[in-house]
Amino acid sequence: MAVLLPELIAVLPKAELHVHLEGTLEPEMLFDLARRNRVDLPFESVEAVRAAYSFSRLQDFLDIYYAGTAVLRTEHDFHELAMAYFRRARADNVRHVEAFFDPQAHTDRGVAVETVMGGFLQAADDARDLELSVYLIPCFLRHLPEEAALTTFDGLRPYLDRIAGVGLDSSEVGHPPRNFRSVFAKARSAGLKVVAHAGEEGPPEYVWEALELLEVDRIDHGNRSLEDPQLIAELCRRGTPLTVCPLSNLRLAVVKNLRSHPLARMLAAGLEVTVNSDDPAYFGGYVNDNYVQVAEAVGLTPSDVVTLARNSFDASFLPEGAKRGFDDEVLRVAREFGVAASG
């Protein structure tokens, strides 16, 4: 009997390694929080918000994304936002999340880092009741100077034992990774993992810089790595994972259509790629939606899908024992569906 990909994807355990908590702010919650906190919105309805989610490039999205953060004011707001996403992710059989958030998007408008961390940390603790493990990864905004990132890192020092690492996000073009060498060195010295968005809109050189200057453990996106055969070989040699976000790539015009998405070519090249949702409230799909739509568009096999689920745990920052446990679960599901797992 032929394996139906949506059914397989629905039951496979998986980790999500590239999701921005602020990017899970659904329009309905946006309006609820705006009313609660008496924040004026430039939209009259949920439908008007969704209609505004038409982007031709990354900056179009970021303008709306940062405007949306204005409704997040209290510790309860941040907790509520995160828990809504955690429940939605768990419905997709996500078992582990490594979630990004942008402290500077909040502190720059007067919200204390203690408020942000308090809400998100409580949500991470509460997610255990969902049988979901959560690691938090604050990101530095690359359109701001490194001095601002260093100040942010200092503000996070009381929480270093509660965060898994740091990241780099926001407007990529014109803001190369090399601008953030000092703050990433501090993070590594503190024992944190480090990741960076690179090669989404930016050139392959940005991926090289993230690898060699920031010494990242993962590359977020990395699509344009395929333009450089030497870079592909280096990523494979190092075993550096890529956290790929198909529907984000489609909505931000990184690819013309999902049929042209490079995911299948990445797998064929031997890259350790994972599938993630990025900012699902804005891009029209959570993690299973990304799996299903890209698998059907580029012709992934059931074995490919199992490989992606296995990669998601292997590329995580979980302890090795936990990784092996989740891998065994993925392989058990594969056997139940009669799917051969590679590797």
C-alpha positions in Angstrom: 0.0 0.0 0.0 1.3 3.4 -1.0 2.4 5.6 1.9 0.4 8.9 2.1 2.8 11.6 2.9 0.4 13.8 4.9 -0.5 10.8 7.2 3.2 10.0 7.7 4.1 13.6 8.4 1.2 13.9 10.9 2.5 11.1 13.1 6.2 11.5 12.8 7.8 13.0 15.9 9.8 16.1 15.0 11.7 19.0 16.3 11.3 22.6 15.2 14.6 24.5 15.2 13.7 27.8 13.3 10.6 29.6 14.6 10.4 33.1 15.9 7.9 33.4 18.8 6.9 36.9 17.8 6.2 35.4 14.3 3.5 33.1 15.8 1.3 36.1 16.7 -1.9 35.3 14.9 -4.1 38.2 13.9 -6.8 37.2 16.3 -4.4 37.4 19.2 -3.0 40.6 17.8 -6.4 42.2 18.2 -7.0 40.7 21.6 -3.7 42.0 23.0 -4.2 45.4 21.3 -7.6 45.8 23.1 -6.2 44.5 26.4 -3.2 46.9 26.3 -5.0 49.8 24.5 -2.8 49.8 21.5 -4.0 51.4 18.3 -3.6 49.2 15.2 -3.5 50.4 11.6 -6.0 47.6 10.7 -9.7 47.5 11.1 -10.2 43.7 11.2 -8.5 40.3 11.2 -9.2 40.1 7.5 -7.4 43.4 6.9 -4.4 42.1 8.7 -4.3 38.9 6.7 -4.7 40.9 3.5 -1.6 42.9 4.4 0.5 39.7 4.5 1.6 40.1 0.9 5.3 40.4 0.8 7.8 40.9 -2.1 10.9 40.8 0.0 12.1 40.3 3.6 11.9 43.9 4.6 8.2 44.1 3.7 7.5 41.4 6.2 9.8 42.9 8.9 8.0 46.2 8.8 4.7 44.5 9.8 6.4 42.0 12.1 8.0 44.8 14.2 4.8 46.8 14.2 3.0 43.7 15.6 5.3 43.5 18.6 3.8 46.7 20.0 0.9 44.8 21.5 3.2 42.7 23.7 3.5 44.6 26.9 3.3 42.4 30.0 4.8 39.1 31.2 1.4 37.5 30.7 1.3 38.7 27.1 4.6 36.9 26.3 3.5 33.8 28.2 0.2 33.7 26.3 1.9 34.1 22.9 4.4 31.4 23.5 1.9 28.9 24.9 -0.4 29.4 22.0 2.4 28.4 19.7 3.5 25.5 21.9 0.0 24.0 21.8 -0.1 24.4 18.0 3.3 22.9 17.6 2.4 19.9 19.8 -0.7 19.3 17.6 1.8 18.7 14.8 3.6 16.2 16.9 6.5 18.5 17.5 8.3 17.1 20.6 11.1 19.6 20.9 11.3 23.3 20.0 14.3 25.7 19.9 12.5 29.0 19.7 13.9 32.3 18.7 12.9 35.7 20.1 14.1 39.3 19.7 14.8 41.0 23.0 15.8 44.3 21.3 12.4 44.5 19.5 10.9 44.9 23.0 13.6 46.7 25.1 13.9 49.3 22.4 10.3 50.3 23.1 10.6 50.3 26.8 9.7 46.7 27.8 12.1 45.4 30.3 14.1 42.3 29.4 12.9 40.8 32.7 9.3 41.0 31.4 10.2 39.3 28.2 12.2 36.6 29.9 9.7 36.1 32.7 6.9 35.3 30.2 8.9 33.1 27.9 10.6 31.2 30.6 7.4 30.4 32.4 5.9 29.2 29.1 8.9 27.0 28.5 8.4 25.4 31.9 4.6 25.0 31.4 5.3 23.3 28.0 6.5 20.3 29.9 2.8 19.6 30.7 2.4 19.2 26.9 5.3 16.7 26.8 7.2 19.4 24.8 10.7 20.4 25.6 11.7 24.0 24.8 15.0 25.7 24.4 15.1 29.5 24.1 17.4 31.3 21.7 17.5 35.1 21.9 18.6 36.8 18.6 20.4 40.0 17.9 18.9 42.4 15.4 21.5 42.7 12.7 20.2 46.1 11.4 21.3 47.6 14.7 25.0 48.1 15.6 27.0 45.5 17.4 27.2 47.8 20.4 23.5 47.3 20.9 23.9 43.6 20.7 26.6 43.7 23.3 24.4 45.7 25.6 21.6 43.2 25.0 23.9 40.3 25.8 24.9 41.9 29.1 21.2 42.3 29.9 20.7 38.6 29.3 23.6 37.5 31.6 21.2 36.7 34.6 19.5 34.2 32.3 22.4 32.4 30.6 21.7 29.2 32.4 18.2 29.2 30.9 19.0 29.9 27.3 20.5 27.5 24.8 22.3 29.9 22.6 22.1 33.2 20.7 21.2 33.9 17.1 21.3 36.7 14.5 18.3 37.7 12.5 16.4 40.7 10.9 17.4 42.4 7.6 20.2 40.4 6.0 21.4 42.3 3.0 23.9 44.9 3.9 24.4 43.5 7.4 27.0 40.8 7.2 27.8 38.3 10.0 31.3 39.8 10.3 29.8 42.8 12.1 28.9 40.7 15.1 32.2 38.8 15.8 32.7 40.3 19.3 29.2 39.5 20.7 29.3 36.0 19.2 32.8 35.4 20.8 31.3 36.4 24.2 28.4 34.1 23.7 30.7 31.2 22.8 33.0 32.0 25.8 29.9 31.8 28.0 29.3 28.2 26.8 26.3 29.0 24.6 25.6 27.6 21.2 25.5 30.1 18.3 23.4 30.2 15.2 22.8 32.8 12.5 20.5 33.6 9.6 22.6 33.6 6.5 22.1 32.9 2.8 18.4 33.7 2.7 18.6 36.9 0.8 22.3 37.5 1.5 25.0 35.9 -0.7 27.0 32.7 0.0 29.8 34.9 1.4 27.5 35.5 4.4 27.3 31.8 5.1 31.1 31.6 4.9 31.4 34.4 7.4 28.9 32.8 9.7 30.9 29.6 9.6 34.4 31.0 9.9 34.0 34.3 11.8 31.0 33.6 14.1 31.8 29.8 14.3 28.1 28.9 14.2 26.7 25.6 15.2 23.9 25.9 12.6 22.9 28.0 9.6 19.4 29.4 9.6 18.0 29.2 6.0 21.2 28.8 3.9 19.4 28.5 0.6 22.1 30.4 -1.4 24.8 28.0 -0.2 23.9 26.0 -3.3 25.5 28.7 -5.5 28.9 27.7 -4.2 30.1 24.1 -4.6 33.0 24.7 -2.2 30.6 25.9 0.4 28.4 22.9 0.0 31.4 20.7 0.5 32.5 22.6 3.6 29.0 22.4 5.2 29.0 18.7 4.6 32.5 18.3 6.0 31.6 20.2 9.1 28.2 18.6 9.4 26.7 22.0 9.8 22.9 21.8 9.7 20.6 24.1 7.8 17.2 25.1 9.2 15.2 25.5 6.0 11.7 27.3 5.9 9.9 26.5 2.7 6.7 28.5 3.1 8.7 31.5 4.4 10.9 31.3 1.3 7.8 31.2 -0.9 6.0 34.2 0.8 9.2 36.3 0.8 10.0 35.6 -2.8 13.2 33.8 -2.0 11.8 31.1 -4.4 9.4 31.8 -7.3 7.3 28.8 -6.4 7.6 25.7 -4.2 8.5 23.5 -7.2 11.7 25.4 -7.5 12.6 25.1 -3.8 16.1 23.7 -3.3 15.2 21.3 -0.5 15.5 18.1 -2.6 18.8 19.3 -4.1 20.1 20.0 -0.6 19.3 16.5 0.5 20.9 15.1 -2.6 24.0 17.1 -2.0 24.3 15.4 1.5 23.5 18.5 3.5 21.8 18.0 6.9 18.6 20.0 6.3 15.6 20.4 8.5 12.1 21.8 7.8 10.7 24.6 9.9 8.0 27.2 9.9 9.9 30.5 10.6 7.0 32.9 11.2 4.0 30.8 10.7 1.3 33.4 11.6 2.6 35.5 8.7 3.6 32.8 6.2 0.5 30.6 6.2 1.7 27.4 7.7 3.0 25.6 10.8 5.6 22.9 10.6 3.5 20.1 9.2 2.1 22.5 6.5 5.7 23.1 5.5 6.6 19.4 5.3 3.5 18.5 3.3 3.5 21.3 0.8 7.2 21.2 0.0 7.3 17.4 -0.1 4.5 17.3 -2.7 6.0 20.2 -4.6 9.5 18.9 -5.0 8.7 15.2 -5.0 10.1 14.0 -1.7 9.8 10.3 -0.9 8.6 8.9 2.4 12.2 8.0 3.1 13.2 11.7 2.5 10.5 12.8 5.0 11.8 10.3 7.6 15.3 11.7 7.0 14.1 15.2 7.6 12.4 14.3 10.9 15.6 12.4 12.0 17.7 15.4 11.0 15.5 17.7 13.1 16.5 15.9 16.3 20.1 15.3 15.3 20.6 19.0 14.5 19.1 20.1 17.8 21.0 21.1 20.9 19.5 18.2 22.9 21.8 15.9 24.9 22.9 12.9 22.9 20.8 10.5 24.9 17.6 12.5 24.2 18.5 12.6 20.5 18.9 8.8 20.3 15.5 8.4 22.1 13.7 10.6 19.6 15.5 8.9 16.7 14.3 5.6 17.9 10.7 6.9 17.9 11.0 8.3 14.4 12.4 4.9 13.2 9.5 3.1 14.9 7.0 5.2 13.0 8.9 4.6 9.8 8.7 0.8 10.3 4.9 1.0 11.1 4.5 2.7 7.7 6.9 0.3 5.9 9.3 3.1 5.1 13.0 2.3 4.8 15.2 4.8 6.7 18.5 5.7 5.2 21.7 6.0 7.3 
